[in-house]
Amino acid sequence: MNEAHPDQTPKLQVRQARPSDVPQLVALTARVYTPEWGHSAEMLQGQQTHFPEGQFVVEYEGVIVGFCATFRIAEAVALAPHTWMQITGGGFASRHDPKGDWLYGMEVVVHPEYRGMRIGQRLYMARKRLCTDLKLRGIVFGGRIPGLARTIQRYGSAEAYVQAVVEGRRRDQTLSFQLRNGFEVVGMLREYVPSDHESLGYAAHLVWRNPRLLDHPDMPRVSQPHRLPDSVRVASVQYQQRRIASFKDFETQVEYFVDIAAEYDADFVAFPELLTLQLLSIENAELSPVDSIRRLSEYTDEVKELFHRLAVHYNINIIGGSHPTRQPNGDIHNVCYVCLRDGSIHEREKLHPTPSERNVWNITGGDTAATIQTDCGPIGVMICYDSEFPEVARHLTDQGALILFVPFCTDVREGYLRVRYCSQARAIENQCYVVLSGNVGNLPGVNNFDIQYGQSCILTPSDFPFARDGIAADSTPNIETVLFADLRLENLARARNSGAVQNLKDRRFDLYQVRWSRTTEGK
């Protein structure tokens, strides 16, 4: 077989965006729009999760020089007045509708140093190919009109300016390009992007109609999540805290449950919050609460290595509960180590320490909530108290999370029920699965960890495809056990797009939205 000559290797290619492209895309959009208005890592991950085949990049000699993002949308939504934030779900493409009959073009970005290479035209061609392959009605979006601010006094209105461009009496850098590419103006969008001062916040409402269709396309049935398994088996460990004599004892207990979950072919096994406080019983020393937590953080490397080794060895994704971890600045964060069977390790921090954790253990909160891409789809982690803040679950769902894991640690039934009821609400309002894993038993002598109340469970949305009470699996309170449930991802797609209620689709983006701080998002 003849080997390809280096000169025959393509230097420029248009391809589907990949998760590994995200850092370059963050930098590219920041370069074009400024860091404040560029796309965050979470937004880009959300776009790829919701509709991976609709995200394209142009790569030239190994450098990403162009990017475009799209999603599917229903005609009634796409052709009605809207703003960019409303229709894109805040930039996450979270309003993607697998049954949508139009392709919405939410973004096109070209590196300023590579303009003149028809990068934008290549991206528009990729969009058109996708639209025709999917037999959609066409492409629709709001197009900038950057020449408006300089000439508004001459034309008197945005409508008159656009009409002049359409008739060829005026050239606009962006709109004229789109008209040459076969798009037509169907109206004006006011306050489309208020910060676009060159366009005075306006956008031309543009459509390109699929020339291969003479009538409405065949409407596909609700599709299964892209390249995901039909069903995901999850295991939740209700873990009994008991005294141990060595780290080896802890390792033996944890490995026992991982082995059990793997024997039942589980894709995930989840452990409770503060699982590792058991390690303080090894020395059983009289330490202050703060000193106890700092002593516990010294086990961090051993804990990470244990979960990493077990995940790979038993071919299972492990949600490692949580472990107090000392940060470089000396702060202690409550960290969940998620070890995937591909050998990768991810850290997710508790954002909201409880008053007790702050006052007794001096634990401080993290500042990011990003999904984790797994071989069973994107997941999110909310550690105990975080589940009681709906913004966290919504942020994770907007990034594409299908399953939310909630490691928890509660001492009394009232505290447990707060986590349970809020987690059930998160499952309903975000139409996702929520897996709770808690501690039982007690550790006398361990500060602030005297008694435990736990009833682990696996929760679903409340609709016809799911369990009658929205509970896929439940445990007996305060008994060590393992729960299993098979979670069908297709049921989430059906519920979100054609369920009795459609919470995600029916949100009023014209009235409200949640915007996370750009100074912390994507760290």
C-alpha positions as CSV (number, residue, x, y, z in Angstrom):
1,M,0.0,0.0,0.0
2,N,1.4,3.4,-1.0
3,E,1.7,5.9,1.9
4,A,0.2,9.3,1.4
5,H,2.7,12.0,0.6
6,P,2.7,14.8,3.2
7,D,1.8,17.3,0.5
8,Q,-1.4,15.3,-0.3
9,T,-2.7,15.6,3.3
10,P,-5.5,18.2,3.4
11,K,-4.5,21.4,5.1
12,L,-8.0,22.8,5.2
13,Q,-11.0,20.8,6.2
14,V,-14.6,21.4,7.3
15,R,-15.6,18.9,9.9
16,Q,-17.9,18.4,12.8
17,A,-16.8,20.1,16.0
18,R,-15.4,17.8,18.8
19,P,-15.2,18.2,22.6
20,S,-11.4,18.6,22.2
21,D,-12.0,21.8,20.1
22,V,-13.7,23.6,23.0
23,P,-10.6,25.5,24.3
24,Q,-9.8,26.7,20.8
25,L,-13.4,27.8,20.2
26,V,-13.5,29.7,23.5
27,A,-10.4,31.6,22.4
28,L,-11.7,32.1,18.9
29,T,-15.1,33.6,20.0
30,A,-13.3,35.7,22.6
31,R,-11.0,37.0,19.9
32,V,-14.0,38.0,17.7
33,Y,-16.4,39.2,20.4
34,T,-14.2,40.0,23.4
35,P,-13.8,37.6,26.4
36,E,-16.9,39.0,28.0
37,W,-19.2,38.2,25.1
38,G,-17.5,35.1,23.7
39,H,-18.8,31.6,24.2
40,S,-18.0,29.9,27.4
41,A,-16.8,26.3,27.5
42,E,-20.2,25.2,29.0
43,M,-22.1,26.9,26.2
44,L,-20.0,25.1,23.5
45,Q,-20.3,21.8,25.3
46,G,-24.0,22.3,25.5
47,Q,-24.2,23.0,21.8
48,Q,-22.3,19.9,20.9
49,T,-24.3,17.8,23.3
50,H,-27.8,18.9,22.1
51,F,-27.0,18.6,18.4
52,P,-23.5,17.4,17.7
53,E,-24.0,17.0,13.9
54,G,-25.0,20.7,13.6
55,Q,-21.7,22.2,15.0
56,F,-18.9,22.7,12.4
57,V,-15.4,24.0,12.4
58,V,-13.0,24.9,9.7
59,E,-9.5,23.7,10.5
60,Y,-6.5,25.1,8.6
61,E,-3.1,23.6,9.2
62,G,-4.2,22.3,12.6
63,V,-5.7,25.6,13.7
64,I,-9.4,26.3,14.0
65,V,-10.1,29.4,11.9
66,G,-13.9,29.2,11.6
67,F,-16.9,27.9,13.6
68,C,-20.7,27.7,13.2
69,A,-23.4,26.4,15.5
70,T,-26.9,25.3,14.6
71,F,-29.8,23.4,16.1
72,R,-33.3,22.3,15.0
73,I,-36.3,24.3,15.8
74,A,-40.1,24.3,15.0
75,E,-41.3,26.7,12.3
76,A,-43.7,28.4,14.6
77,V,-40.9,29.4,16.9
78,A,-38.3,30.1,14.3
79,L,-40.5,32.5,12.3
80,A,-42.0,34.3,15.2
81,P,-40.3,37.4,16.7
82,H,-37.5,36.5,19.1
83,T,-34.1,37.5,20.5
84,W,-30.9,35.6,20.3
85,M,-30.9,34.8,24.0
86,Q,-34.5,33.5,23.9
87,I,-34.2,31.2,20.9
88,T,-30.8,29.8,21.7
89,G,-31.6,29.1,25.4
90,G,-28.9,31.6,26.5
91,G,-26.4,30.3,23.9
92,F,-26.5,26.6,25.0
93,A,-28.7,25.5,22.0
94,S,-30.9,24.0,24.8
95,R,-34.1,24.7,22.8
96,H,-32.9,22.1,20.2
97,D,-36.0,20.2,19.0
98,P,-35.3,16.8,17.4
99,K,-38.6,17.2,15.6
100,G,-37.9,20.7,14.4
101,D,-38.4,21.3,10.7
102,W,-36.0,24.2,10.4
103,L,-32.3,24.5,11.1
104,Y,-31.5,27.6,13.2
105,G,-28.1,29.2,12.6
106,M,-27.1,30.6,16.0
107,E,-23.5,31.5,15.3
108,V,-20.8,31.9,12.6
109,V,-17.4,33.1,13.6
110,V,-14.3,33.5,11.4
111,H,-10.8,34.3,12.7
112,P,-10.0,37.8,11.5
113,E,-6.5,36.8,10.3
114,Y,-8.1,34.2,7.9
115,R,-10.8,36.3,6.2
116,G,-10.6,36.2,2.5
117,M,-10.3,32.4,2.4
118,R,-14.1,32.0,2.1
119,I,-14.2,30.4,5.5
120,G,-17.8,31.7,6.1
121,Q,-18.9,30.4,2.7
122,R,-17.6,27.0,3.6
123,L,-19.5,27.0,6.8
124,Y,-22.7,28.1,5.1
125,M,-22.3,25.3,2.6
126,A,-21.9,22.8,5.4
127,R,-25.1,24.1,6.9
128,K,-27.0,23.7,3.7
129,R,-25.8,20.1,3.2
130,L,-27.0,19.3,6.7
131,C,-30.3,20.9,6.0
132,T,-30.9,19.0,2.8
133,D,-29.6,15.7,4.2
134,L,-32.1,16.0,7.1
135,K,-34.9,17.1,4.7
136,L,-35.6,20.2,6.7
137,R,-37.7,23.1,5.4
138,G,-34.7,25.4,5.4
139,I,-32.3,27.5,7.5
140,V,-33.4,30.5,9.5
141,F,-31.5,33.0,11.7
142,G,-31.1,36.7,12.7
143,G,-28.4,38.3,10.6
144,R,-26.3,41.3,11.8
145,I,-26.5,44.6,9.9
146,P,-23.3,46.3,11.0
147,G,-23.7,49.3,8.6
148,L,-26.9,50.5,10.3
149,A,-25.5,52.7,13.0
150,R,-23.3,54.7,10.6
151,T,-26.2,55.4,8.2
152,I,-29.3,55.5,10.4
153,Q,-29.7,59.2,9.9
154,R,-29.6,58.8,6.2
155,Y,-32.2,56.0,5.9
156,G,-34.3,56.9,9.0
157,S,-35.1,53.3,10.0
158,A,-33.6,49.9,10.1
159,E,-36.3,48.6,7.7
160,A,-35.4,51.3,5.1
161,Y,-31.7,50.5,5.5
162,V,-32.3,46.7,4.9
163,Q,-34.5,47.4,1.9
164,A,-31.7,49.5,0.4
165,V,-29.3,46.6,0.8
166,V,-31.8,44.1,-0.7
167,E,-32.4,46.4,-3.7
168,G,-28.6,46.8,-4.2
169,R,-28.5,50.5,-3.4
170,R,-26.4,49.9,-0.4
171,R,-23.7,47.3,0.5
172,D,-23.6,45.9,4.0
173,Q,-20.6,43.8,5.0
174,T,-22.7,41.0,6.5
175,L,-26.2,41.2,5.0
176,S,-24.9,41.5,1.4
177,F,-22.9,38.3,1.9
178,Q,-25.9,36.5,3.2
179,L,-28.1,37.6,0.3
180,R,-25.4,36.4,-2.2
181,N,-25.6,33.0,-0.4
182,G,-29.3,32.7,-1.3
183,F,-30.9,34.0,1.9
184,E,-34.0,36.2,1.8
185,V,-35.2,38.8,4.3
186,V,-38.6,37.9,5.9
187,G,-38.7,40.6,8.5
188,M,-36.8,42.5,11.2
189,L,-35.9,41.3,14.7
190,R,-35.8,44.1,17.3
191,E,-33.5,43.8,20.3
192,Y,-32.0,40.7,18.8
193,V,-28.6,41.3,20.4
194,P,-28.9,44.5,22.4
195,S,-25.1,44.8,22.8
196,D,-24.6,44.8,19.0
197,H,-24.2,48.6,18.8
198,E,-23.2,48.6,15.1
199,S,-26.6,47.0,14.3
200,L,-28.4,49.1,17.0
201,G,-29.6,45.8,18.4
202,Y,-31.5,44.9,15.2
203,A,-31.1,41.8,13.0
204,A,-32.5,40.9,9.6
205,H,-34.8,37.9,9.9
206,L,-33.3,35.6,7.2
207,V,-34.3,32.3,5.7
208,W,-32.9,29.9,3.1
209,R,-35.5,27.5,1.7
210,N,-34.4,23.9,0.9
211,P,-34.7,23.7,-2.9
212,R,-35.1,19.9,-2.8
213,L,-38.5,20.2,-1.0
214,L,-41.7,21.1,-2.8
215,D,-43.8,20.7,0.3
216,H,-43.4,20.0,4.0
217,P,-40.7,17.3,4.7
218,D,-41.6,14.0,6.3
219,M,-41.6,14.6,10.0
220,P,-39.2,12.1,11.8
221,R,-40.3,10.4,15.0
222,V,-38.6,11.5,18.2
223,S,-35.1,10.3,17.7
224,Q,-33.0,8.6,20.3
225,P,-30.1,10.6,21.7
226,H,-27.3,10.7,19.3
227,R,-24.8,7.8,19.5
228,L,-26.0,6.9,23.0
229,P,-27.1,3.5,24.4
230,D,-30.8,2.8,24.5
231,S,-30.6,2.2,28.3
232,V,-28.1,3.1,31.0
233,R,-27.9,1.0,34.2
234,V,-27.1,2.9,37.3
235,A,-26.2,1.6,40.8
236,S,-26.5,3.7,43.9
237,V,-24.7,2.6,47.0
238,Q,-26.4,3.2,50.4
239,Y,-23.1,3.0,52.4
240,Q,-22.9,2.2,56.1
241,Q,-20.3,4.1,58.0
242,R,-18.4,1.9,60.4
243,R,-15.1,2.1,62.2
244,I,-12.1,0.8,60.2
245,A,-8.5,0.1,61.2
246,S,-6.6,1.1,58.0
247,F,-7.0,2.5,54.5
248,K,-6.9,-1.1,53.3
249,D,-10.2,-1.7,55.1
250,F,-11.8,1.3,53.4
251,E,-10.4,0.1,50.1
252,T,-11.9,-3.4,50.6
253,Q,-15.4,-2.0,51.4
254,V,-15.4,0.3,48.4
255,E,-14.1,-2.3,46.0
256,Y,-16.8,-4.7,47.3
257,F,-19.5,-2.4,46.1
258,V,-17.8,-1.6,42.8
259,D,-17.4,-5.3,42.2
260,I,-21.1,-5.9,42.9
261,A,-22.2,-3.1,40.6
262,A,-19.9,-4.4,37.8
263,E,-21.2,-7.9,38.2
264,Y,-24.7,-6.6,37.5
265,D,-23.4,-4.8,34.4
266,A,-24.0,-1.3,35.7
267,D,-22.6,1.6,33.7
268,F,-22.4,3.9,36.8
269,V,-22.0,3.3,40.5
270,A,-22.5,6.2,42.8
271,F,-21.3,6.6,46.4
272,P,-22.4,9.1,49.1
273,E,-21.2,12.5,50.1
274,L,-18.3,12.6,52.6
275,L,-17.8,8.9,52.2
276,T,-14.2,9.3,53.3
277,L,-14.9,10.7,56.7
278,Q,-14.7,7.0,57.7
279,L,-11.0,7.3,57.4
280,L,-10.9,9.5,60.5
281,S,-11.8,6.5,62.6
282,I,-8.4,4.9,61.7
283,E,-6.4,7.0,64.2
284,N,-9.4,7.9,66.4
285,A,-7.4,10.9,67.6
286,E,-8.8,13.9,69.5
287,L,-8.7,16.6,66.8
288,S,-10.6,19.9,66.4
289,P,-13.2,19.8,63.6
290,V,-11.0,22.0,61.3
291,D,-7.9,19.9,62.0
292,S,-9.9,16.7,61.4
293,I,-10.9,17.9,57.9
294,R,-7.4,19.0,57.1
295,R,-6.0,15.6,58.3
296,L,-8.6,13.9,56.1
297,S,-7.5,15.9,53.0
298,E,-4.1,14.2,53.3
299,Y,-5.7,11.1,51.9
300,T,-6.7,12.8,48.6
301,D,-4.1,11.2,46.4
302,E,-4.9,7.7,47.7
303,V,-8.6,8.2,47.3
304,K,-8.2,9.4,43.7
305,E,-5.9,6.5,42.8
306,L,-8.4,4.0,44.4
307,F,-11.4,5.2,42.4
308,H,-9.3,5.5,39.2
309,R,-8.0,2.0,39.5
310,L,-11.4,0.5,40.2
311,A,-13.1,2.3,37.4
312,V,-10.6,1.0,34.8
313,H,-10.3,-2.5,36.3
314,Y,-14.0,-3.1,36.7
315,N,-15.0,-1.2,33.5
316,I,-17.5,1.0,35.2
317,N,-17.9,4.8,35.7
318,I,-17.6,5.8,39.4
319,I,-19.2,8.8,41.1
320,G,-16.9,8.8,44.1
321,G,-19.2,10.5,46.6
322,S,-17.2,13.4,47.9
323,H,-14.0,14.0,49.8
324,P,-12.7,17.2,51.6
325,T,-9.8,18.4,49.5
326,R,-7.3,21.1,50.3
327,Q,-6.8,23.6,47.6
328,P,-3.5,25.3,46.6
329,N,-4.6,28.5,48.5
330,G,-5.2,26.5,51.6
331,D,-9.0,26.4,51.4
332,I,-10.9,23.1,51.9
333,H,-13.5,22.2,49.2
334,N,-15.9,19.3,49.2
335,V,-15.0,17.5,46.0
336,C,-16.6,14.7,44.1
337,Y,-14.1,12.7,42.1
338,V,-15.7,11.2,39.0
339,C,-13.5,8.4,37.6
340,L,-14.6,7.1,34.2
341,R,-13.8,3.7,32.8
342,D,-11.7,5.3,30.0
343,G,-9.2,6.2,32.7
344,S,-10.1,9.9,33.0
345,I,-10.6,11.7,36.3
346,H,-13.0,14.7,36.7
347,E,-13.4,16.9,39.8
348,R,-16.7,18.6,40.7
349,E,-16.9,20.8,43.8
350,K,-19.8,21.4,46.1
351,L,-20.9,25.0,45.4
352,H,-23.0,25.6,48.5
353,P,-21.6,24.4,51.8
354,T,-24.2,24.2,54.5
355,P,-24.0,26.5,57.5
356,S,-22.7,23.6,59.5
357,E,-19.9,22.8,57.0
358,R,-18.9,26.4,56.9
359,N,-19.0,27.0,60.7
360,V,-17.7,23.7,62.0
361,W,-15.3,22.5,59.3
362,N,-14.5,25.8,57.6
363,I,-15.3,24.3,54.2
364,T,-15.7,26.9,51.3
365,G,-17.7,26.5,48.1
366,G,-16.4,25.9,44.5
367,D,-17.5,28.2,41.7
368,T,-18.1,26.0,38.6
369,A,-20.8,23.5,37.5
370,A,-19.9,21.8,34.2
371,T,-21.2,18.6,32.8
372,I,-19.0,15.5,32.3
373,Q,-19.0,13.7,28.9
374,T,-19.3,10.0,29.4
375,D,-19.8,7.0,27.1
376,C,-23.4,7.1,28.3
377,G,-24.0,10.7,27.6
378,P,-23.4,13.9,29.6
379,I,-23.9,13.8,33.3
380,G,-23.9,16.4,36.1
381,V,-23.1,16.3,39.8
382,M,-24.9,18.2,42.5
383,I,-23.5,17.5,46.0
384,C,-26.3,17.3,48.6
385,Y,-27.2,21.0,49.4
386,D,-26.6,22.0,45.8
387,S,-29.7,20.0,44.8
388,E,-31.8,22.6,46.7
389,F,-30.8,25.4,44.3
390,P,-32.7,25.0,41.0
391,E,-30.2,27.1,39.1
392,V,-27.5,24.5,39.4
393,A,-29.6,21.7,37.9
394,R,-30.9,24.0,35.1
395,H,-27.4,25.1,34.3
396,L,-26.3,21.4,34.0
397,T,-29.4,20.5,31.9
398,D,-28.8,23.5,29.6
399,Q,-25.4,21.9,28.9
400,G,-27.1,18.7,28.0
401,A,-27.0,16.6,31.2
402,L,-29.3,13.6,31.1
403,I,-28.5,12.2,34.5
404,L,-27.8,14.2,37.6
405,F,-26.0,12.5,40.5
406,V,-26.6,13.7,44.0
407,P,-24.2,12.3,46.6
408,F,-25.7,13.3,50.0
409,C,-25.1,13.2,53.7
410,T,-27.9,14.0,56.1
411,D,-28.2,13.4,59.8
412,V,-31.9,13.5,60.4
413,R,-35.0,12.7,58.4
414,E,-36.0,16.4,57.9
415,G,-32.6,17.1,56.3
416,Y,-32.9,14.1,54.1
417,L,-36.4,15.0,52.9
418,R,-35.2,18.5,51.8
419,V,-32.7,16.8,49.5
420,R,-35.2,14.2,48.4
421,Y,-38.1,16.6,47.6
422,C,-35.8,19.1,45.8
423,S,-34.2,16.3,43.7
424,Q,-37.6,15.1,42.7
425,A,-38.4,18.6,41.6
426,R,-35.2,18.9,39.7
427,A,-36.1,15.7,37.8
428,I,-39.5,17.0,36.9
429,E,-38.6,20.6,35.9
430,N,-35.6,19.5,33.9
431,Q,-37.0,16.2,32.6
432,C,-33.9,14.3,33.6
433,Y,-33.0,11.4,35.8
434,V,-31.6,12.1,39.3
435,V,-29.6,9.5,41.4
436,L,-29.3,10.0,45.1
437,S,-26.7,8.1,47.2
438,G,-26.5,8.5,51.0
439,N,-24.7,7.3,54.1
440,V,-26.2,5.3,57.0
441,G,-24.8,4.2,60.3
442,N,-22.6,6.3,62.6
443,L,-19.1,7.1,63.6
444,P,-18.8,8.0,67.3
445,G,-16.1,10.4,68.0
446,V,-15.9,11.9,64.5
447,N,-16.8,15.6,64.8
448,N,-20.1,16.6,63.1
449,F,-20.6,13.1,61.7
450,D,-22.3,11.4,64.7
451,I,-25.5,10.0,63.1
452,Q,-26.8,9.5,59.6
453,Y,-30.3,9.2,58.0
454,G,-30.4,7.9,54.4
455,Q,-32.8,6.6,51.9
456,S,-31.1,6.4,48.5
457,C,-33.2,6.4,45.4
458,I,-33.3,6.9,41.6
459,L,-35.8,9.4,40.5
460,T,-37.4,10.1,37.1
461,P,-39.6,12.8,35.5
462,S,-43.4,12.4,36.2
463,D,-44.9,11.3,32.9
464,F,-46.3,8.2,31.2
465,P,-43.0,6.6,30.0
466,F,-41.6,6.6,33.6
467,A,-42.3,4.8,36.8
468,R,-45.8,5.6,38.3
469,D,-44.5,7.7,41.2
470,G,-41.4,9.1,39.5
471,I,-39.2,6.6,41.4
472,A,-37.3,4.1,39.4
473,A,-35.8,2.5,42.5
474,D,-36.0,3.2,46.3
475,S,-34.3,1.8,49.4
476,T,-35.3,0.9,52.9
477,P,-34.1,3.8,55.2
478,N,-30.9,3.3,57.1
479,I,-30.0,-0.1,55.8
480,E,-26.8,-0.7,53.8
481,T,-27.8,-1.8,50.3
482,V,-27.3,-1.2,46.5
483,L,-30.0,0.0,44.2
484,F,-30.2,-0.7,40.5
485,A,-32.3,0.9,37.7
486,D,-32.2,0.8,33.9
487,L,-32.8,4.3,32.6
488,R,-34.0,4.7,29.0
489,L,-32.6,7.8,27.5
490,E,-35.1,7.7,24.6
491,N,-37.8,8.3,27.2
492,L,-36.2,11.6,28.1
493,A,-36.2,12.7,24.5
494,R,-39.9,11.7,24.2
495,A,-40.9,13.5,27.3
496,R,-39.0,16.7,26.4
497,N,-40.4,16.9,22.9
498,S,-43.8,15.3,23.0
499,G,-44.7,14.6,26.7
500,A,-47.9,15.6,28.5
501,V,-45.9,18.7,29.7
502,Q,-42.7,19.9,28.1
503,N,-41.0,21.9,30.8
504,L,-37.7,22.6,28.9
505,K,-39.5,23.7,25.7
506,D,-42.1,25.8,27.4
507,R,-39.8,28.1,29.4
508,R,-40.5,31.8,28.9
509,F,-37.1,33.0,27.8
510,D,-38.8,36.3,27.0
511,L,-39.5,36.8,30.7
512,Y,-36.6,35.2,32.6
513,Q,-33.2,33.6,32.2
514,V,-30.3,32.5,34.5
515,R,-26.9,33.8,33.5
516,W,-23.9,32.4,35.3
517,S,-20.9,34.6,36.0
518,R,-18.4,34.6,33.1
519,T,-15.6,35.1,35.5
520,T,-16.0,31.6,36.9
521,E,-17.8,29.7,34.1
522,G,-15.7,27.2,32.2
523,K,-12.7,27.3,34.6
